[in-house]
Structure formats: C-alpha cells, structure tokens
Amino acid sequence: MRLDKFLKVSRIIKRRTVANDACDTEHVSVNGRRAKASYDVKEGDIVEITFGQRVLKFRVLQVKETVAKSDASALYEIIE
C-alpha cells in the first residue's frame, strides 16, 4: 500500500492529499530515509513524521486497505 494511503487509512493524517503534501515536502521518513508518497509500506517499517516542532515515530504493525475508525490504531505502534 502507498505511504500516503496508509497514513490516511490509519487516520494519522486525515486526508490523503495532506499526506501526499507532507511526503512531497520531506516531512516523512521511513526507516531513516526520506520517503515519497508512492513508497510501498510494509509491516515492520519505522515511519517518522515531523509536524512543526513535534515528531511522531511509529512502527507499522498491519497493512489493510480499509479499517473501521475504532480499529485504526491497531495498524501501528507509537515509539518514543
């Protein structure tokens, strides 16, 4: 699954276009490398997103095309 779609499905970022823009402006890195929106997310990847001064770092636990809002947090595990 594409990185921008994963960020939307997991509800880390509410809109796919916003997720795509975050990737284009190099605010998102996967496994220590800057990632484009088209990056193929896999289980076990470590994703780091910079929101201004705040940094969100998480591990991908599952990759699913669709999930219920209540189950979205099961797709990732926050680190630090």
Buried (B, 14 or more C-beta within 10 A) or exposed (E): BBBBBBBBBBBBBEEBEEBBBBBEEEBBBBEEEEBBBEBEBEEEBEBBBBEEEEEBEBEBBEBEEEBEEEEBBEBBEEEE
